[in-house]
Amino acid sequence: MGTTGGGLWKTDDMGITWRNISDGFFKTGTIGAIAVAESDPNVVYVGMGEHAVRGVMTHSGDGVYKSTDAGKTWKRIGLEQTRHISRIVIDPKNPNILLVAAQGALYGSSPQRGIYKSTDGGATWKNVLFVDEKTGAAELSMDMTNTRILYAAMWEHGRLPWKVISGGPGSGLYKSVDQGETWEKLKEGLPEEMGKMSIAVSRSNPEKVYALIESDSDKEAGGLFVSTDAGKKWSRITNDHRLTQRAWYYIELFIDPKNENTIYVLSAPALRSKDGGKTWENLSGTHGDYHDLWINPDNPNNFIISNDGGSAITFNGGKSFSTQSNMPTAQFYRINVDNQFPYRIYGGQQDNSSVSIASRELGSGGITTASWTASAGGESAFLAFDPDNPRYVLGGSYQGTIEVLNTQAKASTNIMAAPIQYLGMDAKDIKYRFNWNAPIIWSKHEPNTYYHGSQYLLKTSDMGKTWKEASPDLTRNEKEKQGKGGGPYTNEAVGAENYGTLSYIVESPLEKGVIWTGSDDGVVSLTRDGGSSWKNVTPQRIGRMFDQCD
């Protein structure tokens, strides 16, 4: 199991327990791809860097690692500059022949992307498919009955601070018939405009190939496509939007190794079709936001599904799964602590609830999950409270969501400054532009007072019943950078790319009325009178850097 920030994990007992096997070997902790050689399961290759890229917290990697003793020891074997690796495939008869799909750098152009091939177990590499410096490989599929035949999905993509870019002229589907040495672009029956894609060839019938394609949603051009002649001609099966929602984050496609008509698409739900993509059912699961799947080639009822909460194993086709509560791999955005005894630690978990954790359990031998309780807000929450009396906790989430939790009553209520989530709207049309990590702080100097950051400093002294703007716009407020959060084909609706927002608020612990703010577009502001007047105190070097970026 490859985690986001938590390294590589292994189970020997079908998911009852997991143990980390990368600590002390890997230089970075985020895994994009894992492949185990079918001919020798002691040989394992791991590609680093998230393949499901998120704009606000994506971690890059440092190439490929290899083990020849089933994960006991590891050696890095190259491709350090590829940053994000999406798939590794190994020749089922020769563990020294492998191909790597590298997405490449997310935040800028780079030549280290595309399909790489090694015939000597990673000692040397050859870039066998390169389109341009903006286009990387999102998916790679090998015909396991004839390993000369490969299919690849190339993806033009990138990220600006204010936009996720998914798609462009570099995107396309390709086929190789000489194990990756040369490639032909597939066109007949496919959309002319393409974003992120996934492609998979059937193990039971290699003439059948499926492709899931992001394209212009206004023209209904994308969807699930199939070829029955090994990629020569294509036809669309469905344009069901569930299959391509938030395409840049998902678009994952897998085929049952023994049944060409049973296919899986991973998205916010996990979806399965048993009739070649015409109809779909939701898989019950252990979490949400699904990103990868391994199906046992000898027993398709046994598969491992990965999501934002970990990996779960089934032996009955998804009717039941192993637990994901035995993996210490949670991602915390930040922490806060109170002054109780035992003191409690507060933090938001990526794609999970915020939590309050006791620093010790009295009368116990350690800290267990019994010490963990849900707190206010959601994953990206700042958690604010009076540390001496944390009965009330304010916690946030995306698009300005903020709630107050009464820890004694165990009840909460929403206290948004503008009680609407502006999902899908251009940032320039939103009353309050909130960062994905919108700051919330408790005031040490003013009783019952809290501050929340949009483009303004927002202030409440009555637990959110009323809010007032305690500042002017403290950002650069560049309207040309406040459009849609995604493009050119798929918008990003949840506000993670909102730009021109406050990202931090700090109150002086010593002097009343002194508050600093920092914006994501490079403005540092200061008030010494509680918000009555403000001064732009951005260091000159930062200002020049942002001018150069513009």
N, C-alpha and C positions, 0 to 999 in steps of 0.2 A: 504494500500500500504506500503510494507516494503522496505525501501531504504538502500543504501550502505553508511552508515555514517550519514544519516539524520534522522534516527528514523522511527517511525510508523505514518502514515497519514490516515485520514478518509474523505470520501465524503458522504454527505447526499443528493446531488443533481445531481447525475449521472456524476460526474467529472467536473462540472462547477466550483466548488471550492473545495479545500482540506485544512485540518487543521491538525496540529501535535497533537497527543494525547499521546505521550510517554515522552515528556520533563518533567523532574521532577520526573519520575518514573523509567525509564530505566537507568542502569549504563553504558551501552555501546550503540552505535548508529546504528549498522549494523544488518539488519534483514535477516534471511535465510529462514524462513517459517512462514506462518500464516494459522490458521484453525479456522473457525467459526462453532459452533455446529448447525447442521440442526434442532435438536429438541428444541434448545433454543439459538437464535442468540445473546443473551446477554453474552453468554459464548464464550470467544475468547482466544485462545492460540497462543503465538508467540515464535518461536525459533530463537535464536540469532546466528550471525556469517554468513558470506557469504557462500552460497552453490556453487556458480559458482566461484571457486577459481582462482585468478590471482596471479602469482608469485610475482609481484613487489609491489602490493598495497593491498593485501588481509587483511581484518580486521576480527579478531576472535570475538567470543561472550562470553556471560556469562550465558548460560542456557536457561530456559524457563520462560516466564512471562504469567500470567493469569489475565483476567478481567471477572467479573461476572455482569458488568453493561455497556456492549457494549463499553468499552474503556474509560470510565470516570476515573476509577482508576485501578491500576495494582499492582500485587504482584509477586515477583519472587518465583518460586516453585521448583527449583532444577536443576540438570544436569549442574552445573556451569562449569565443566571441559570438556564438550563435544566439546567446541570451535566452531564447524561449524555444524549447523543443516539444513538438506536439505528438510525434509518434516514432517508434523504432520497430522495424520488422527484420526478422532473422530468417535466413534460409532454413527450412525445417530439417534439412539433411546435413547442413554444414554450419556450425555455430560461428565460424570465422567470417562468413559472408553476411553483412547486414547493411541496411539503409536507414538513414535518419532524416526525418522531416523537420527542418528548422524554420521556425517562423521569423527569427531574427529580431533585431532591436525594435522596441515598441515606440520609442520617443524620437526616432530620427532615422534617416537613411543609413544603410550599411550594406556592404557586399557579402557579409557572412550570413547568408540565408539561402534557402532552397533545399534540394535533395542532395545528401552526401552519401557516398558509398565507400565501404571498406571490404576488402577481400582477405585481410590478414588480421582479423579480430580487433581492429581499431588502431593498429600500429601506424597505418597511413590512411589518409582520406582523400577522396576525389569529389569535387562538387559537380555532380552529373546533370543537375537541372537548376538553372538560374535564369530568372526572368528579368528582374531589375532590382535596384536597391530599395524599393518600397514593397516588394512582393516576396512573401515567404511561403513555406509549405505548411498548410493547415492539417492535411491528412495524407496518409499513404496506406495503400492496401495491396497485398501480394496474393496472387493466385497460388494457393497452396498445392494445387495439383500440377502446376507448371510454373516454377518460380522465375522463369524468364519474364513472365507477364506481371506488370505492376501498373497501378493507377495512382495518380496524385492529384490533390486539390491545391492549387496555388492561390494565395490570398493577398491582394494589395490592401494594406491596413496600416494604421498608426494612431497616435493620439496627440492632440493638442491639449493644453490645459482646459480648454472650454469645449472640446468636441472629441468624440470617438469616430474615427474614420474607418469604415468597413466597406471596401469595394473600390473598384476602379479598373482601368484598362489592363492592368497586370493580372487580374484574377482570371483563372481558367482551369479546366480539367485536362489532364494529360495521361497518355498511355505509353508504356514502354514494352517492347517484346524482346529485349536483349538484356534483361535484368538491370535496367536503369542506365545503360550506356548512352542511349539516344531516346528521345521522347517525341511523340506526336500530339498536337493539340486536338482535342475532341470538340466538335462543333455542331454536327447535324442534329437538329431538334432541341438544342439548348438555347437558353436566353443569350442575347447579345451582351447585356449588362449583368455583371456578377459581383457579388460580395463574398462573404465567407461561405465555404462549401465543405461538405464531407462526401466521401465516395467509398464504396465497399463492394467487393466482388464476392459472389456466393461461393462457398467452399463445396457445396453439393452440386452446383451447376454453374461452372465458371463462365458460361455464356451470359449469365444474368448478372448485371451490375446495377446498383442503385446509387443515386446521387441526390443529396439534399442541398438545395441552392438558395441562397439569399439573392434577391434581385429587387427591381423597382416594385415596391409594394403597391404604389398607386396604379400601376399597369397590370397588377396581378400576375407578374412574370415569373416569380419564383415558385418554390415548392419542392415536392418529391418527384424525381424523374427515374425512369427505368430504361435500361437497354437490354434487349434479349439476344444481341449479336456481338457481345463483348466490346461494347462501346462505340460501334460504328454509327448507329442511329439511336435517338432517344425520344421518349414520349413522356409527358407529364401525367402522373397518377393523380395527384391532388395538390391544391394550393392551400390546404388547411393551415391557417396561420399559427396554430399551436406548435407546428413543427419548426417554424422559423422565427418565433418570437425572440427578441433580444439576441439576434443572430450572432453578433460579434462575441457573445459570451457562451453560447451553446453550439448548435449545429453539430450534433454527434449522432452517427448512424452505424448500426451493427446488424448483421444477418445471422440467424440461427445456422450453425455449421452443418446441420442435417436437413434443414427445411428452407428452401429458397424463398418461400412465401411468408415466413415468420421473420419480421424485422422489428428492430427497436430504434426509437428516436429518444434521445435524452435532452431534456429542456427543464423548465421549471417543474413540470411533472415528468415522470418517466412514462413513455408511451410504447405500446406494443400493438402491432398489427399481425393478424394471422391469415390475412387474405391479400398479401402483397401490397399493402398500403392503402387499400380502399376504405377500411374502417379501423378504428383505433380504440384501445382500452387503456385506462390508467393503471399502472402498477402500484400496488400498495408498497410503501417504503418506510424507511427508518428516519428520513429527514426530508430534504427537498433540494432543488437546484442540482440536477444530475449532470455529470460531466464525463464519465467513462464507464466502460463495461468490458468484462472478460467473460467469455462463454466457453465452458469446457467443450473441446471439440469432440470428445467421446461421449459426453452426457450433457446435452443442452439444458436439462433441468437444473444443472449446477452452474450458477454464474455468480460473479462478484460485481456489484454495482457501487459506484463511487459518487458521492455527492458532497455538498458543502459541510456535512457533518462527519464524514469519514467513509469507510467502506463496509459493506454488509454482504454476507454470503448466504445463498439459498441453495437448497437441494431439491426443492419441489416447484421450480418454475416461478418463484416469486410469491408463493402463498405465505411464506414466512421467511424471516431473515435473522441472521445472527445480530447480536446487540452492537450498537455503536457507542455505548456508554463506558467502554473499557479502553478508550484511547485518549491519553493525555495530550491532545494536539490542538486544543482550542486556541484561536487567535484573539488576543486582547488588543484593543485600540489604545487604551491608556488606563491608568488606575487612579483611584482616590482612596483615602483612608479616613476613618473617624477616630475618636478618642475614647471609645468604649474599652472595657476590659472583659473578654478579649476584644482587641480592636478588629474591625471588619474592613475588608478590602472590597472595593467596588470597581466594576469595569464592564464594558460592553464587549460581547463576543461576536466576531464576524459571523453573520448569518445565523444568529441565535439570540437568545434573550440577553439582557444585561443581568449581572449577578452580584450578589453580596456574599462574601465568603469570610467565615470566622477565621481569625489567625491561629486559633487553637480550639480544640474541643475539650472542655473541662471534664475530667474523669475519663478521658479516652487516651488511647495510645498514639493518636495522630489526627490528621485532618482527613475526613472522608467526605463523600458527596452529601452526607447529612448536613455538612456545614454550608452547603451552597443553597441559596434561595434566590429566586428571581427578584430583580429590582425594577426601577422605573426605566421607561424608554426601551430602546432596542439595540441593535448591533453596534451602531456607530456612536452610541450615547456618550456625551459628557454627563457625569453624575455629580450633582451638587446638593449640599446639605450643610446644616450646622454640625460641625464635627463633635461638638459637646452634647448635642441633643438631636440625633439624626432620625427623629420620628418621621419627618417629611423629607422625601428624596425627590428631586426633580431630575428627570432624564429625558434625553432627546432621541430623535431618529431622523430619517431622511425627510427632506422637503419641509422642514420646520415643525415636524411633529414633536410635541413636548407634553409630558404628563407629570403630575405630582402623585406620588405614592405615599399613602399613610401606612407606615409599617406596623402600627398597632392594630388598626382596623383591617389591614391587608386588603385595602381597596384603593383604587386610583381613578383619576379623572383627567381628561384631556384639557390642556390649558393653552392651546396654540394661540399665538398673537393674532394671526389671521386664520380663522378656523376652516381652512380648505387646503388640500394637497393639490398643488398645481402640476399634476402629472401630465407630461407630454407637452407642456407649454414652453414657448421660447422664454429664456431667462429674462429678457428685456420686458416681457409683458407680465411679470410676476410682481405683486406688491412688495413682498419681502423675498429677496434672493438668499437662500440658505445654502451654506456649504454642506456636503455630505457629513462632515464632522462639525456641525454647527455648535459653537462653544456655549456652555452654560456655566456660570460661576455663582457661588454664594458670597455675599458681601460680609466681610468681617466687621465693618464699621457702621453699617446701617441695619437696624433690626429687621428681620423678616424680608430682606431685600435680595433679589436675584437679578442677574443680567444674562441676556441671551443675544447672540450675534446673528444678524442677517447682513445686509449692507449697512444697517444702522446698529447702534447699540440700543437694545430694547431693555426696559427696566420694569420690574413689577415689585410691589411691596405688599401685595395681598394674595400671594400664592397663585398668581396668574389670572385672577378674576379680571384684572385690567392690566394693560401694558401701555407704556408710553415710549416714544422715541427720544432717547437721551443723547442723540448726536445727529449731525447731518450724515450724508453718505460718506463713509470713511474708506471708500475704494476708488480706483481709477474710473470706474463706471464707463467703460468703453463699450458702447452699444453694439459695435460690430463683432464683439466677442460674447454676445449674450443672445445667440440664436438657438437653434435646435441643438440638443446634446449629442446627436448622432447623425451620420449621413455617409454617403449620399442616398442610401436606399432605406435605412432603418433608423428611426429616431430612438433616442435613449430617453425614457420617460421619467425615471425616478429621481432625477436631479443630481446625480453624482458628478455631472459635468457643469453644473452651475458655476459661473465665473464672475468675479467681482463681488466676492463675499468675505465676511470676516471669518478667519480661521482660528484666531486666538484672542482671548480677553484675559488680562491680568490686572488684578487690583493690588495696590501697594499694601503689604502686610503691616506697614508702620504708620502711614499717613492717610487720613480720610480724604476722599475725593480724588485721589491720584489713580487713574486707570489708563492702562496701555491697551491698544488693539493692534492686531496685525492682519492684513488682508491677503488672500491668495494671489492677488495681482501686484503685490509688492509695496503696500503702503503701511507704514508704521505711524500711529497717531497717539497723541497724549492729551489727556485733560487733567488739570490740577484743581478743578472746582466742581467735580461730580458731574461733568457733562455740560455745564453752561457754556463753556468755550473749549475749542479743540485746536491743536497745533499738529501739522504734519511734520514729523520728526524722522522721516525716512532717511537712513544713511545715504550719502551721495553715491557710494559705490553700488548699492542695490538699485538706486534709481537709474544709474547709467546702464546696469545690466539689463533691466527691463526695457529700457528704451532700445537697446540693441536687439533684444528679442522681438520687439514690435517691428 
